[in-house]
């Protein structure tokens, strides 16, 4: 297949000659002629170039559409992968011959892979999902796709045939987790097999067509060492956070959208003892805990009649009957906050959750609001008392303007003074400026305050050097 293909379409009233190889595809007859020896020349430089010309790319897109429209997808999906690839390669070869298109062996194999992605995977999304440098895929209709690399957005050429093609890919995603999306249910949260989170909004919600947001998760979850290496925090901060998790210090991870809360939660979970029973509760299962004894639960949306919904609050209540030692709440966003605080106050120390907030003080205010959603007759003082008794540490994350994620604050809740929750900051990130290329300049520093839970760490045999909290020493 390294040389050019030459062919002519056979007339309907002419029988194939002896050296012709007729084949049929869904009622369309093509005649493939063997390539003459003189035609076996090296492919042109343009064809060998991985960046194909616009003309060749358009031809590939056209052939791709014809194959998808004409081949029997349901029959081919039942074949083993090697047989399927061989069959698709034969079909692609026939089309290429008829179109008089010059492709070398590498280009032919790449085109066959695209067809297989369309049938067994997620079509044009597969190359983006396989790219480890991409963390988010954002589709704004079938003609516009952006990705996030290194915290910054950039457009990519991700070609869908039309809106119906994109909808078929969307339905393949949501049906895999038993959900549906259509005009009657235009919004849907789902996940991919690797745990990546997917949000979909179709017409009439999506004015210009389907909107798809995919938050990818690495197959190898980030650990604290890797977060230190990329500059998200300093080793002294990482050591304190790891020690706090080991000592069952109840922690809330706070931050904005895309600031790395789930990544931090996964990294901290590595320091939970393997002897403990963990229960995770999420809207869309995306946590990748590394312990052997993990029970995972996921909410369920209402069915087409509007019944059968199971919310996080019901799952938190049920989790308390499952003998958990720690409860990990993927995101605290509703009235389940009250039940979660109750659990943290009654023998489930060391539980963790994430929350959307811009700083530790705001995280406490948001928890107050979420507890109020439970509709219980509680005063502000009692609500704040619950929070101060349950939570002992807040880790604040932020995505900077240059796309990098950093731990901007580690704060300890020390109790109540009147009606005010008392908090002291242990570490913080000080931003000092921005370079011409947009890179954020700054440094981490200790505030000079030693956390009160150091006594709990010492009681468990965990020692953290006092020098870590000296504001005069660089981290």
For each residue, the residues with C-beta under 8 A, 3 or more apart:
1: 93 103 104 105 108
2: 40 43 104 105
3: 35 39 40 41 42 43 104
4: 35 39 41 43 102
5: 35 93 96 97 100 101 102 103
6: 33 35 36 39 97 100
7: 31 32 33 97 98 100
8: 31 33
9: 30 31 98
10: 14 16 20 22 29 31
11: 14
12:
13:
14: 10 11
15:
16: 10 20 21 22 31
17: 20
18:
19: 33 34
20: 10 16 17 31 32 33
21: 16 31 32 33 34
22: 10 16 29 30 31 32
23: 29 30 32 90 94
24: 27 28 29 30
25: 28 30 70 71 91 94
26: 70 71 72
27: 24
28: 24 25 70
29: 10 22 23 24
30: 9 22 23 24 25 94 95 97 98
31: 7 8 9 10 16 20 21 22
32: 7 20 21 22 23 93 94 97
33: 6 7 8 19 20 21 97
34: 19 21
35: 3 4 5 6 39 40
36: 6 39 40
37: 40
38:
39: 3 4 6 35 36
40: 2 3 35 36 37
41: 3 4
42: 3
43: 2 3 4 47 48 102 103 104
44: 47 48 102
45: 48 49
46: 49 52 53 56
47: 43 44 52 56 102 103 104 107
48: 43 44 45 104
49: 45 46 52
50:
51:
52: 46 47 49 56 57 60 107
53: 46 56 57
54: 57 58
55: 58 59
56: 46 47 52 53 59 60 101
57: 52 53 54 60 61
58: 54 55 61 62
59: 55 56 62 63 99 101
60: 52 56 57 63 64 111 114
61: 57 58 64 65 159
62: 58 59 65 66
63: 59 60 66 67 92 95 96 99 101 111
64: 60 61 67 68 111 114 115 118 161
65: 61 62 68 69 161
66: 62 63 69 70 95
67: 63 64 70 71 88 91 92 95 115
68: 64 65 71 73 115 118 161 165
69: 65 66
70: 25 26 28 66 67
71: 25 26 67 68 76 88 91
72: 26 75 76
73: 68 76 77 119
74: 77 78
75: 72 78 79
76: 71 72 73 79 84 87 88 119
77: 73 74 84 119 120
78: 74 75
79: 75 76 83 84 87
80: 83 84
81: 84 85 120
82: 85 86
83: 79 80 86 87
84: 76 77 79 80 81 87 88 116 119 120
85: 81 82 88 89 112 116
86: 82 83 89 90
87: 76 79 83 84 90 91
88: 67 71 76 84 85 91 92 112 115 116 119
89: 85 86 92 93 108 112
90: 23 86 87 93 94
91: 25 67 71 87 88 94 95
92: 63 67 88 89 95 96 108 111 112 115
93: 1 5 32 89 90 96 97 108
94: 23 25 30 32 90 91 97 98
95: 30 63 66 67 91 92 98 99
96: 5 63 92 93 99 101 103 108
97: 5 6 7 30 32 33 93 94 100
98: 7 9 30 94 95
99: 59 63 95 96
100: 5 6 7 97
101: 5 56 59 63 96
102: 4 5 43 44 47
103: 1 5 43 47 96 107 108 111
104: 1 2 3 43 47 48 107 108
105: 1 2 108 109
106: 109 110
107: 47 52 103 104 110 111
108: 1 89 92 93 96 103 104 105 111 112
109: 105 106 112 113
110: 106 107 113 114
111: 60 63 64 92 103 107 108 114 115
112: 85 88 89 92 108 109 115 116
113: 109 110 116 117
114: 60 64 110 111 117 118
115: 64 67 68 88 92 111 112 118 119
116: 84 85 88 112 113 119 120 121
117: 113 114 120 121 122 123 124 126 127
118: 64 68 114 115 121 123 124
119: 73 76 77 84 88 115 116
120: 77 81 84 116 117
121: 116 117 118 125 126
122: 117 125 126 129 169 172 173
123: 117 118 126 160 165 169
124: 117 118 127 128 158 159 160 169
125: 121 122 128 129 137 158 169 214
126: 117 121 122 123 129 130
127: 117 124 130 131
128: 124 125 131 134 137 145 147 156 158
129: 122 125 126 134 137 192 196 214 216
130: 126 127
131: 127 128 134 147
132: 218
133: 149 150
134: 128 129 131 137 147 148 149 216
135: 148 149 151 215 216
136: 147 148 153 213 214 215 216 258
137: 125 128 129 134 145 146 147 212 213 214 216
138: 145 146 147 148 153 212 213 214
139: 142 144 145 158 166 210 211 212 213
140: 144 145 146 208 209 211
141: 144 163 166 206 208 209 210 211
142: 139 160 161 162 163 165 166 209 210
143: 160
144: 139 140 141 155
145: 128 137 138 139 140 155 156 157 158
146: 137 138 140 153 154 155 156
147: 128 131 134 136 137 138 153 154 156
148: 134 135 136 138 151 152 153 154 258 403
149: 133 134 135 152 154
150: 133 403 404
151: 135 148 399 400 402 403 404 405
152: 148 149 402 403
153: 136 138 146 147 148
154: 146 147 148 149
155: 144 145 146
156: 128 145 146 147
157: 145
158: 124 125 128 139 145
159: 61 124
160: 123 124 142 143 163 165 166 169
161: 64 65 68 142 164 165
162: 142 165 166
163: 141 142 160 166 167 209 210
164: 161 167 168
165: 68 123 142 160 161 162 168 169
166: 139 141 142 160 162 163 169 170 209 210 212
167: 163 164 170 171 202 210
168: 164 165 171 172
169: 122 123 124 125 160 165 166 172 173
170: 166 167 173 174 181 200 202 210 212
171: 167 168 174 175 180 181
172: 122 168 169 175 176
173: 122 169 170 176 190 192 198 200
174: 170 171 177 179 180 181 188 190 198 200
175: 171 172 178 179 180
176: 172 173 190 192 193
177: 174 190 191
178: 175
179: 174 175 188 189 190 301
180: 171 174 175 185 188 304
181: 170 171 174 185 186 187 188 200 202
182: 185 186 202
183: 186 202 203 204
184: 304
185: 180 181 182 188 304
186: 181 182 183 201 202 203 204 205 206
187: 181 199 200 201 205
188: 174 179 180 181 185 199 200 301
189: 179 197 198 199 200 283 284 301
190: 173 174 176 177 179 197 198 200 284
191: 177 195 196 197 198 284 285 286
192: 129 173 176 195 196 198 214
193: 176
194: 216 217 219
195: 191 192 217 285 286 287 288
196: 129 191 192 214 215 216 217 286
197: 189 190 191 214 215 217 284 286
198: 173 174 189 190 191 192 212 213 214 215 284
199: 187 188 189 212 213
200: 170 173 174 181 187 188 189 190 210 211 212 213
201: 186 187 205 206 210 211
202: 167 170 181 182 183 186 205 206 210 211
203: 183 186 206 207 209 210
204: 183 186 207
205: 186 187 201 202 211
206: 141 186 201 202 203 209 210 211
207: 203 204
208: 140 141
209: 140 141 142 163 166 203 206
210: 139 141 142 163 166 167 170 200 201 202 203 206
211: 139 140 141 200 201 202 205 206
212: 137 138 139 166 170 198 199 200
213: 136 137 138 139 198 199 200
214: 125 129 136 137 138 192 196 197 198
215: 135 136 196 197 198 258 286
216: 129 134 135 136 137 194 196
217: 194 195 196 197 221 262 286 288
218: 132 221 222
219: 194
220:
221: 217 218 263 266 267 288 290
222: 218 226 227 263 266 267
223: 226 227 267 270
224: 227 228 233 238 241 242 267 268 270
225: 228 229 238
226: 222 223 229 230 267
227: 222 223 224 230 232 233 238 263 264 267
228: 224 225 231 232 233 234 235 238
229: 225 226
230: 226 227 404
231: 228 404 406
232: 227 228 260 397 404 405 406 407
233: 224 227 228 237 238 241 406 407 444
234: 228 237 238 427 444 475
235: 228 238 239 475
236: 239 240 427 446 468 475
237: 233 234 240 241 407 410 427 444 475
238: 224 225 227 228 233 234 235 241 242
239: 235 236 242 243 464 468
240: 236 237 243 244 410 426 427 451 464 468
241: 224 233 237 238 244 245 251 268 395 410
242: 224 238 239 245 246 268 271
243: 239 240 246 247 457 462 464
244: 240 241 247 249 251 392 393 453 457
245: 241 242 248 249 251 268 269 271 272 350 352
246: 242 243 271 272 273 460 462
247: 243 244 350 453 456 457 460 462
248: 245 326 349 350
249: 244 245 349 350 392 393 453 456
250: 344 349 350 351 352 390 391 392 393
251: 241 244 245 268 352 391 392 393 394 395
252: 332 352 353 354 355 363 367 391 393 394 395
253: 261 264 265 268 352 353 354 355 394 395 397
254: 261 354 355 356 357 359 360 362 363 394 395 396 397
255: 259 260 261 354 356 357 396 397 398 399
256: 259 356 357 358 398 399
257: 356
258: 136 148 215 399
259: 255 256 397 398 399 405
260: 232 255 263 264 397 399 405
261: 253 254 255 264 265 331 354 397
262: 217 265 266 286 287 330 354
263: 221 222 227 260 266 267 405
264: 227 253 260 261 267 268 395 397 407
265: 253 261 262 268 269 287 328 330 352 354
266: 221 222 262 263 269 270 287 288 289 290
267: 221 222 223 224 226 227 263 264 270
268: 224 241 242 245 251 253 264 265 271 352
269: 245 265 266 272 278 287 289 290 291 328 352
270: 223 224 266 267 290
271: 242 245 246 268
272: 245 246 269 276 278 289 291 326 350
273: 246 276
274: 291 292 293
275: 293
276: 272 273 291 293 325 326
277: 293 295 323 324 325 326
278: 269 272 289 291 293 294 295 324 325 326 327 328
279: 294 295 296 297 319 322 324 326 327 328
280: 285 287 289 294 295 296 297 327 328 329 330
281: 297 298 299 312 315 316 319 327 328 329 330 336
282: 285 286 287 296 297 298 299 329 330 331
283: 189 298 299 312 330 331 333
284: 189 190 191 197 198 298 330
285: 191 195 280 282 296 298 330
286: 191 195 196 197 215 217 262 282 330
287: 195 262 265 266 269 280 282 296 328 330
288: 195 217 221 266
289: 266 269 272 278 280 294 328
290: 221 266 269 270
291: 269 272 274 276 278 294
292: 274
293: 274 275 276 277 278
294: 278 279 280 289 291
295: 277 278 279 280 322 324
296: 279 280 282 285 287
297: 279 280 281 282 315 318 319
298: 281 282 283 284 285
299: 281 282 283 309 310 311 312 315
300: 308 309 310
301: 179 188 189 309
302: 305 306 307 308 309
303: 306 307 308
304: 180 184 185
305: 302 308
306: 302 303 309
307: 302 303
308: 300 302 303 305
309: 299 300 301 302 306
310: 299 300 314 315
311: 299 314 315 334 336
312: 281 283 299 315 316 329 333 334 336
313: 316 317 334 335 336 339 374
314: 310 311 317 318
315: 281 297 299 310 311 312 318 319 336
316: 281 312 313 319 320 327 329 336 339 340 343
317: 313 314 320 321 339
318: 297 314 315 321 322
319: 279 281 297 315 316 322 324 327 343
320: 316 317 324 327 339 343 348
321: 317 318
322: 279 295 318 319
323: 277
324: 277 278 279 295 319 320 327 348
325: 276 277 278 348 350
326: 248 272 276 277 278 279 348 350 351 352
327: 278 279 280 281 316 319 320 324 340 343 348 351
328: 265 269 278 279 280 281 287 289 351 352 353
329: 280 281 282 312 316 332 336 340 351 352 353 354
330: 262 265 280 281 282 283 284 285 286 287 353 354
331: 261 282 283 353 354 355 356
332: 252 329 336 337 340 353 354 355 367 370
333: 283 312 336 355 356 370
334: 311 312 313 337 370 373
335: 313 338 339 370 371 373 374 375
336: 281 311 312 313 315 316 329 332 333 339 340 370
337: 332 334 340 341 367 370 371 373 374
338: 335 341 342 370 371 374 376 386
339: 313 316 317 320 335 336 342 343 374
340: 316 327 329 332 336 337 343 344 351 353
341: 337 338 344 345 367 371 386 387 390 391
342: 338 339 345 346 386 390
343: 316 319 320 327 339 340 346 348 351
344: 250 340 341 348 349 351 390 391
345: 341 342 386 389 390
346: 342 343
347:
348: 320 324 325 326 327 343 344 351
349: 248 249 250 344
350: 245 247 248 249 250 272 325 326
351: 250 326 327 328 329 340 343 344 348
352: 245 250 251 252 253 265 268 269 326 328 329
353: 252 253 328 329 330 331 332 340
354: 252 253 254 255 261 262 265 329 330 331 332
355: 252 253 254 331 332 333 363 366 367
356: 254 255 256 257 331 333 366
357: 254 255 256 360 362 363 365 366 396
358: 256 362 398
359: 254 362 363 396 408 409
360: 254 357 363 364 394 396 409 411 423 425
361: 364 365 423
362: 254 357 358 359 365 366
363: 252 254 355 357 359 360 366 367 394 396
364: 360 361 367 368 384 387 394 413 421 423
365: 357 361 362 368 369
366: 355 356 357 362 363 369 370
367: 252 332 337 341 355 363 364 370 371 387 391
368: 364 365 371 372 380 383 384 387
369: 365 366 372 373
370: 332 333 334 335 336 337 338 366 367 373 374
371: 335 337 338 341 367 368 374 376 378 383 386 387
372: 368 369 375 378 383
373: 334 335 337 369 370
374: 313 335 337 338 339 370 371
375: 335 372
376: 338 371
377:
378: 371 372 382 383 386
379: 382 383
380: 368 383 384 419
381: 384 385 419
382: 378 379 385 386
383: 368 371 372 378 379 380 386 387
384: 364 368 380 381 387 388 416 419 420 421
385: 381 382 388 389 416
386: 338 341 342 345 371 378 382 383 389 390
387: 341 364 367 368 371 383 384 390 391 413 421
388: 384 385 391 413 415 416 421 422
389: 345 385 386
390: 250 341 342 344 345 386 387
391: 250 251 252 341 344 367 387 388 394 413
392: 244 249 250 251 412 413 453
393: 244 249 250 251 252 410 411 412 413 451 453
394: 251 252 253 254 360 363 364 391 409 410 411 412 413 423
395: 241 251 252 253 254 264 407 409 410
396: 254 255 357 359 360 363 407 408 409 410 411
397: 232 253 254 255 259 260 261 264 405 406 407 408
398: 255 256 259 358 405 406 408 429
399: 151 255 256 258 259 260 403 404 405
400: 151 403 404 405 406 431 440
401: 434 438 440
402: 151 152 434 438 439 440
403: 148 150 151 152 399 400
404: 150 151 230 231 232 399 400 440
405: 151 232 259 260 263 397 398 399 400
406: 231 232 233 397 398 400 429 442
407: 232 233 237 264 395 396 397 410 427 429 444
408: 359 396 397 398 428 429
409: 359 360 394 395 396 425 427 428 429
410: 237 240 241 393 394 395 396 407 425 426 427 428
411: 360 393 394 396 423 424 425 426
412: 392 393 394 423 424 426 449 451 452 453
413: 364 387 388 391 392 393 394 421 422 423
414: 422 423 424 452
415: 388 421 422
416: 384 385 388 419 420 421 422
417: 420 422
418:
419: 380 381 384 416
420: 384 416 417
421: 364 384 387 388 413 415 416
422: 388 413 414 415 416 417
423: 360 361 364 394 411 412 413 414
424: 411 412 414 447 449 451
425: 360 409 410 411 428 447 449
426: 240 410 411 412 446 447 449 450 451 469
427: 234 236 237 240 407 409 410 444 445 446 447 475
428: 408 409 410 425 444 445 447
429: 398 406 407 408 409 442 443 444
430: 442 443 444 445
431: 400 440 441 442
432: 441 442 443
433: 440 441 442
434: 401 402 438 439 440 441
435: 438 439 441
436:
437:
438: 401 402 434 435
439: 402 434 435
440: 400 401 402 404 431 433 434
441: 431 432 433 434 435
442: 406 429 430 431 432 433
443: 429 430 432 474 475
444: 233 234 237 407 427 428 429 430 475
445: 427 428 430 471 474 475
446: 236 426 427 449 468 469 470 471 473 475
447: 424 425 426 427 428 469 471
448: 469 470 471
449: 412 424 425 426 446 469
450: 426 454 466 469
451: 240 393 412 424 426 454 469
452: 412 414 455
453: 244 247 249 392 393 412 456 457
454: 450 451 457 458 464
455: 452 458 459
456: 247 249 453 459 460
457: 243 244 247 453 454 460 462 463 464
458: 454 455 461 462 463
459: 455 456
460: 246 247 456 457
461: 458
462: 243 246 247 457 458
463: 457 458
464: 239 240 243 454 457 468
465: 468
466: 450 469 470
467: 470 473
468: 236 239 240 446 464 465 475
469: 426 446 447 448 449 450 451 466
470: 446 448 466 467 473
471: 445 446 447 448
472:
473: 446 467 470
474: 443 445
475: 234 235 236 237 427 443 444 445 446 468
